[in-house]
Amino acid sequence: MRKREFLQKLTIPLLLGSAASWNVQAADTSVDKVLRHYGALVLAGYEDALAGARALQATIATFIAKPGDEALQAARRAWLAARESYGQTEAFRFYGGPIDDEHGPEGRLNAWPMDEAYVDRVDGKPNAGIVNNRKIAISKAALKRLNERGGEENVATGWHAIEFLLWGQDLDANGAGARSYEDYVDGKAPNADRRRQYLGTVTGLLVDDLQSLVVAWRAGAANYRRRFEHGGMESVRKMIVGLGALSRGELAGERMEVALNTQDQEDEHSCFSDNTHRDIVNNALGIENVWLGRFLRRDGSTLQGDSLRDLVAAKDAALAQQVSERVAASVAAARAIVPPFDREIIGGKDAPGRLRVQATIDSLVQQSKDLALAAAALGITRLNQASSG
């Protein structure tokens, strides 16, 4: 998350494999059914994200215990795999839910861009960062306090802090960061012990925060999910607000337009690992998941049920098909981006990579407009960001 998010009114782009293949029993769909299935879908998304984070934690524990190149590569692969699940959960944001209400952990989970020198040494600053300041205690509580202290780019926690610790700065125009495992070996690099401690601690905090979201959406408990499922059309409105804000303000705006305009890799989302292209695809897939009420889980099983598409189809079948086609087009456009993203954004106005990125932005913008029409078909006209609840 960037704090200066563009939270404009809805404009969304998505992709649905083959929308026409879905047999929608729109007349049998009720708001209550859609909300119950959404609760199940959100829980499944966070459960998968948590499972990925725990797998990452296990590989990092192995690496910390005995640093080596093979163990470092395994940790990097686990980070990339875990991001696949988490990226799709970002469609559950922007309406004041457990992830990003005033007490939510989103700022600790996915804050970006980050000033790497706030955490560890960087090129030209060998003594920079919390890691190299032995006066600063490293603990979960301390990292929570230090996150974004003194500035939004002073990111100390979350996916991107872990990413930086695993890959290091991306100083290669054509590749990802190339941090050596020796940064974690005593006698090979200053403060290797603290770097190991930091990496283990920040990963544990990530797992804790994701666990809190699983608890908030667990079925059969007196929690946020229960309130959401009894929220009627206000909860439907929140679902659409979340999709619209991610589509236009965050994904098309902050994550793509800014980088396209500056042509600066510091403005790409996962700049250390060069994983930004997958971030974009998974964000678009997250929107698709909610619109269709479908989610392909980590174990290969598919969760499917009553959806926003069904509700809209009951009012206006042609419009529901229009949104479905636009969502599918957005995912397809995102998948067409050629990695690494920081090379796609370079060049003149007509550079092939820039055209691919712009096509994705344009689809997402139109998608948000189509989602606004879908909301209107349901009688929803107020699409500003919801208050917490």
C-alpha positions as CSV (number, residue, x, y, z in Angstrom):
1,M,0.0,0.0,0.0
2,R,1.0,3.6,-0.6
3,K,-0.5,6.0,1.8
4,R,-1.2,8.5,-1.0
5,E,-3.6,6.1,-2.7
6,F,-5.8,7.3,-5.6
7,L,-9.2,6.4,-4.2
8,Q,-11.3,7.8,-7.0
9,K,-14.8,6.6,-7.7
10,L,-15.2,3.2,-9.3
11,T,-13.5,2.3,-12.5
12,I,-12.6,-1.4,-12.8
13,P,-10.8,-3.8,-15.3
14,L,-10.9,-7.6,-14.9
15,L,-10.5,-11.0,-16.6
16,L,-12.8,-14.0,-16.4
17,G,-11.4,-17.0,-18.3
18,S,-14.6,-17.8,-20.3
19,A,-17.5,-15.9,-18.8
20,A,-20.0,-17.3,-21.2
21,S,-19.3,-20.8,-19.8
22,W,-20.8,-19.9,-16.4
23,N,-24.4,-21.1,-15.9
24,V,-25.8,-18.5,-13.6
25,Q,-29.1,-19.1,-11.9
26,A,-29.6,-15.4,-11.3
27,A,-33.2,-15.7,-10.3
28,D,-32.3,-18.0,-7.4
29,T,-29.6,-15.6,-6.1
30,S,-30.2,-13.6,-3.0
31,V,-28.2,-10.9,-1.3
32,D,-27.8,-13.2,1.8
33,K,-26.4,-16.0,-0.4
34,V,-23.9,-13.7,-2.0
35,L,-22.7,-12.3,1.3
36,R,-22.3,-15.8,2.8
37,H,-20.3,-17.0,-0.1
38,Y,-18.2,-13.9,-0.1
39,G,-17.4,-14.6,3.6
40,A,-16.3,-18.1,2.6
41,L,-14.2,-16.8,-0.3
42,V,-12.5,-14.2,1.9
43,L,-11.7,-16.8,4.5
44,A,-10.3,-19.1,1.9
45,G,-8.1,-16.3,0.5
46,Y,-6.6,-15.4,3.8
47,E,-6.2,-19.1,4.8
48,D,-4.2,-19.6,1.6
49,A,-2.1,-16.5,2.2
50,L,-1.4,-17.6,5.8
51,A,-0.4,-21.1,4.5
52,G,2.0,-19.5,2.1
53,A,3.5,-17.2,4.8
54,R,4.0,-20.2,7.1
55,A,5.7,-22.1,4.3
56,L,7.9,-19.0,3.8
57,Q,8.6,-18.9,7.6
58,A,9.7,-22.5,7.5
59,T,12.2,-22.0,4.7
60,I,13.5,-18.8,6.3
61,A,14.0,-20.7,9.6
62,T,16.1,-23.3,7.7
63,F,18.1,-20.5,6.0
64,I,18.8,-18.7,9.2
65,A,19.9,-21.9,10.9
66,K,22.4,-22.6,8.2
67,P,22.9,-19.8,5.7
68,G,23.8,-21.0,2.2
69,D,22.9,-20.2,-1.4
70,E,20.6,-23.1,-1.9
71,A,18.6,-22.3,1.3
72,L,18.4,-18.6,0.2
73,Q,17.0,-19.6,-3.2
74,A,14.5,-21.8,-1.5
75,A,13.4,-18.9,0.7
76,R,13.0,-16.6,-2.4
77,R,10.9,-19.2,-4.1
78,A,8.7,-19.5,-1.0
79,W,8.3,-15.7,-1.0
80,L,7.2,-15.7,-4.6
81,A,4.7,-18.5,-4.0
82,A,3.2,-16.9,-1.0
83,R,2.7,-13.6,-2.9
84,E,0.6,-15.5,-5.4
85,S,-2.0,-16.1,-2.7
86,Y,-1.7,-12.7,-0.9
87,G,-2.0,-10.7,-4.1
88,Q,-5.5,-12.0,-4.7
89,T,-6.7,-11.0,-1.2
90,E,-6.2,-7.3,-2.1
91,A,-9.8,-7.3,-3.5
92,F,-10.9,-7.5,0.1
93,R,-9.6,-4.0,1.0
94,F,-10.7,-0.4,0.8
95,Y,-14.0,-0.5,2.7
96,G,-12.9,-0.4,6.3
97,G,-12.8,-4.1,6.9
98,P,-10.4,-6.0,9.2
99,I,-7.4,-5.6,6.9
100,D,-7.5,-1.8,6.7
101,D,-9.7,-0.3,9.3
102,E,-8.0,2.0,11.8
103,H,-6.6,-1.0,13.7
104,G,-6.0,-3.2,10.7
105,P,-2.5,-4.6,9.8
106,E,-2.4,-3.6,6.1
107,G,0.2,-0.9,6.7
108,R,2.5,-3.6,8.3
109,L,1.7,-6.2,5.6
110,N,2.1,-4.5,2.2
111,A,3.4,-0.9,2.7
112,W,5.5,0.4,-0.2
113,P,7.6,1.9,-1.7
114,M,10.2,1.5,1.0
115,D,13.4,3.3,1.8
116,E,15.8,0.3,1.9
117,A,18.3,2.2,4.0
118,Y,15.8,2.4,6.8
119,V,16.2,-1.4,7.3
120,D,19.7,-2.3,6.2
121,R,22.8,-1.2,4.4
122,V,22.6,-0.1,0.8
123,D,25.0,0.9,-1.9
124,G,27.0,3.8,-0.6
125,K,25.6,3.5,2.9
126,P,27.3,0.5,4.5
127,N,26.2,1.3,8.1
128,A,22.6,2.2,7.3
129,G,19.5,0.8,8.8
130,I,18.0,-0.8,11.9
131,V,20.0,-4.0,11.2
132,N,23.3,-2.1,11.7
133,N,22.3,0.0,14.7
134,R,22.9,-2.3,17.6
135,K,21.3,0.1,20.0
136,I,17.9,-0.8,18.5
137,A,16.3,-3.9,19.9
138,I,14.8,-6.3,17.3
139,S,11.5,-7.7,18.3
140,K,7.9,-7.9,16.9
141,A,6.8,-5.0,19.2
142,A,9.8,-2.9,18.2
143,L,9.3,-3.4,14.5
144,K,5.6,-2.5,14.8
145,R,6.6,0.8,16.4
146,L,9.3,1.5,13.9
147,N,7.2,0.8,10.8
148,E,6.6,4.0,9.0
149,R,8.0,6.0,11.9
150,G,9.1,9.4,10.6
151,G,7.9,8.9,7.1
152,E,5.7,6.7,4.9
153,E,8.7,5.2,3.2
154,N,10.3,4.1,6.4
155,V,8.8,0.6,6.0
156,A,10.2,-1.8,8.5
157,T,7.7,-4.8,8.2
158,G,5.8,-6.8,5.7
159,W,6.2,-8.5,2.4
160,H,8.6,-5.9,1.0
161,A,10.9,-5.7,4.0
162,I,11.2,-9.5,3.7
163,E,11.7,-9.2,0.0
164,F,14.5,-6.7,0.4
165,L,16.2,-8.8,3.1
166,L,16.1,-11.8,0.7
167,W,17.0,-10.2,-2.6
168,G,18.7,-6.9,-1.6
169,Q,18.7,-3.8,-3.8
170,D,17.9,-4.3,-7.5
171,L,21.0,-2.8,-9.0
172,D,20.7,-4.8,-12.3
173,A,18.7,-3.1,-15.0
174,N,17.8,-6.6,-16.5
175,G,17.4,-8.7,-13.3
176,A,16.4,-8.8,-9.7
177,G,18.5,-8.1,-6.6
178,A,21.4,-10.3,-5.9
179,R,22.0,-10.3,-2.2
180,S,24.6,-12.9,-1.2
181,Y,23.8,-15.5,1.5
182,E,27.1,-14.3,3.1
183,D,25.2,-11.3,4.4
184,Y,23.8,-13.7,7.0
185,V,27.1,-15.4,7.9
186,D,29.0,-14.3,10.9
187,G,32.5,-13.1,9.9
188,K,31.4,-12.5,6.3
189,A,29.3,-9.4,6.8
190,P,28.9,-6.9,9.7
191,N,25.9,-7.6,11.9
192,A,25.0,-10.8,10.2
193,D,23.5,-12.0,13.5
194,R,21.1,-9.1,13.6
195,R,20.2,-9.6,10.0
196,R,19.2,-13.1,10.7
197,Q,17.2,-12.0,13.8
198,Y,15.5,-9.3,11.8
199,L,14.5,-11.7,8.9
200,G,13.1,-14.2,11.3
201,T,11.2,-11.7,13.4
202,V,9.6,-9.8,10.5
203,T,8.5,-13.0,9.0
204,G,6.9,-14.1,12.3
205,L,5.1,-10.8,12.4
206,L,3.7,-11.3,8.9
207,V,2.3,-14.7,10.0
208,D,0.7,-13.1,13.1
209,D,-1.0,-10.4,11.1
210,L,-2.4,-12.8,8.5
211,Q,-3.6,-15.1,11.3
212,S,-5.5,-12.2,12.7
213,L,-7.4,-11.8,9.4
214,V,-8.2,-15.5,9.3
215,V,-9.7,-15.1,12.8
216,A,-11.7,-12.0,11.7
217,W,-13.3,-14.0,8.8
218,R,-13.7,-17.4,10.5
219,A,-17.2,-18.9,10.1
220,G,-19.5,-19.3,13.1
221,A,-17.8,-16.8,15.4
222,A,-18.9,-13.4,16.8
223,N,-16.5,-11.5,14.5
224,Y,-16.4,-9.2,11.5
225,R,-17.7,-11.9,9.1
226,R,-20.9,-12.3,11.1
227,R,-21.6,-8.6,11.0
228,F,-20.7,-8.4,7.3
229,E,-23.0,-11.3,6.4
230,H,-25.9,-9.6,8.1
231,G,-25.1,-6.2,6.5
232,G,-27.5,-6.5,3.5
233,M,-27.0,-4.1,0.6
234,E,-24.5,-2.1,2.6
235,S,-22.2,-5.1,2.5
236,V,-22.8,-5.5,-1.2
237,R,-21.8,-1.9,-1.6
238,K,-18.6,-2.5,0.3
239,M,-17.8,-5.4,-2.0
240,I,-18.1,-3.2,-5.1
241,V,-16.2,-0.3,-3.4
242,G,-13.3,-2.7,-2.8
243,L,-13.2,-3.9,-6.4
244,G,-13.5,-0.3,-7.7
245,A,-10.8,1.2,-5.5
246,L,-8.4,-1.6,-6.3
247,S,-9.1,-1.4,-10.0
248,R,-8.8,2.3,-10.5
249,G,-7.1,4.0,-7.6
250,E,-4.6,1.4,-6.5
251,L,-3.8,-1.0,-9.4
252,A,-4.3,1.2,-12.4
253,G,-3.2,4.4,-10.6
254,E,-0.6,3.9,-7.9
255,R,0.9,0.7,-9.1
256,M,0.9,1.3,-12.8
257,E,0.3,4.9,-13.9
258,V,2.9,6.3,-11.5
259,A,5.6,4.0,-12.6
260,L,4.7,4.4,-16.3
261,N,4.9,8.2,-15.9
262,T,8.2,8.3,-14.0
263,Q,9.9,5.3,-15.7
264,D,11.5,4.7,-12.3
265,Q,11.9,1.1,-10.9
266,E,11.6,2.6,-7.4
267,D,7.9,3.1,-8.2
268,E,7.2,-0.5,-9.1
269,H,5.6,-2.6,-6.4
270,S,8.0,-5.6,-5.9
271,C,11.1,-3.9,-7.2
272,F,13.7,-6.1,-5.4
273,S,12.5,-9.4,-6.7
274,D,11.2,-8.1,-10.1
275,N,7.8,-9.8,-9.3
276,T,5.7,-6.7,-10.1
277,H,4.1,-8.4,-13.2
278,R,2.7,-11.2,-11.0
279,D,1.5,-8.6,-8.4
280,I,-0.6,-7.0,-11.2
281,V,-2.0,-10.3,-12.5
282,N,-2.9,-11.5,-9.0
283,N,-4.6,-8.2,-8.1
284,A,-6.7,-8.5,-11.3
285,L,-7.5,-12.1,-10.5
286,G,-8.6,-11.1,-7.0
287,I,-11.2,-8.8,-8.6
288,E,-12.3,-11.7,-10.9
289,N,-12.6,-14.0,-7.9
290,V,-15.1,-11.7,-6.2
291,W,-17.1,-10.8,-9.3
292,L,-17.5,-14.5,-10.3
293,G,-17.7,-15.9,-6.7
294,R,-14.9,-18.3,-7.7
295,F,-11.5,-19.0,-6.2
296,L,-8.9,-21.5,-7.2
297,R,-7.1,-22.5,-4.0
298,R,-3.5,-23.5,-3.3
299,D,-4.4,-27.1,-3.1
300,G,-6.0,-27.1,-6.6
301,S,-9.6,-27.2,-5.4
302,T,-12.1,-24.6,-6.6
303,L,-14.5,-22.6,-4.3
304,Q,-17.6,-21.4,-6.2
305,G,-20.9,-19.9,-5.3
306,D,-23.3,-17.0,-5.5
307,S,-21.7,-13.9,-6.7
308,L,-22.0,-10.2,-7.6
309,R,-22.3,-11.2,-11.2
310,D,-25.4,-13.3,-10.3
311,L,-27.0,-10.3,-8.5
312,V,-26.4,-8.0,-11.4
313,A,-27.5,-10.6,-14.0
314,A,-30.9,-10.8,-12.2
315,K,-31.4,-7.1,-12.9
316,D,-29.6,-6.7,-16.2
317,A,-28.1,-9.8,-17.9
318,A,-26.5,-7.8,-20.7
319,L,-24.7,-5.5,-18.2
320,A,-23.5,-8.5,-16.2
321,Q,-22.0,-10.0,-19.4
322,Q,-20.4,-6.7,-20.2
323,V,-18.7,-6.5,-16.9
324,S,-17.6,-10.1,-17.1
325,E,-16.0,-9.6,-20.5
326,R,-14.2,-6.4,-19.3
327,V,-12.9,-8.2,-16.2
328,A,-11.6,-11.0,-18.4
329,A,-10.0,-8.5,-20.7
330,S,-8.2,-6.9,-17.8
331,V,-6.7,-10.1,-16.6
332,A,-5.6,-11.0,-20.1
333,A,-4.0,-7.6,-20.5
334,A,-2.2,-8.0,-17.2
335,R,-0.9,-11.4,-18.2
336,A,0.4,-10.0,-21.5
337,I,2.9,-7.7,-19.6
338,V,6.4,-9.0,-20.2
339,P,8.7,-9.2,-17.1
340,P,10.5,-7.5,-15.7
341,F,8.0,-4.7,-15.3
342,D,10.8,-2.1,-14.8
343,R,11.9,-2.7,-18.4
344,E,8.3,-2.6,-19.8
345,I,7.9,1.0,-18.6
346,I,11.1,2.3,-20.3
347,G,11.1,4.0,-23.7
348,G,9.1,6.3,-25.8
349,K,5.3,6.6,-26.0
350,D,5.0,3.8,-28.6
351,A,7.5,1.4,-27.0
352,P,5.9,-2.1,-27.0
353,G,6.2,-2.6,-23.3
354,R,4.7,0.8,-22.5
355,L,1.8,0.0,-24.8
356,R,1.2,-3.3,-23.0
357,V,1.2,-1.5,-19.6
358,Q,-1.1,1.2,-20.9
359,A,-3.5,-1.3,-22.3
360,T,-3.8,-2.9,-18.9
361,I,-4.4,0.5,-17.3
362,D,-7.1,1.4,-19.9
363,S,-8.9,-1.8,-19.3
364,L,-8.9,-1.4,-15.6
365,V,-10.2,2.2,-15.9
366,Q,-13.0,1.0,-18.1
367,Q,-13.7,-1.9,-15.7
368,S,-14.2,0.5,-12.9
369,K,-16.8,2.4,-14.9
370,D,-18.6,-0.8,-15.8
371,L,-18.6,-1.7,-12.1
372,A,-20.2,1.6,-11.3
373,L,-22.9,0.8,-13.8
374,A,-23.4,-2.6,-12.1
375,A,-23.7,-0.9,-8.7
376,A,-26.3,1.4,-10.2
377,A,-28.3,-1.5,-11.5
378,L,-28.5,-2.8,-7.9
379,G,-29.7,0.6,-6.7
380,I,-26.3,1.6,-5.3
381,T,-25.2,5.1,-6.0
382,R,-22.8,6.0,-3.2
383,L,-19.5,4.5,-4.1
384,N,-17.0,6.5,-2.0
385,Q,-14.8,4.5,0.4
386,A,-16.8,3.0,3.2
387,S,-16.2,3.8,6.8
388,S,-14.9,1.0,9.1
389,G,-17.4,-1.5,10.4
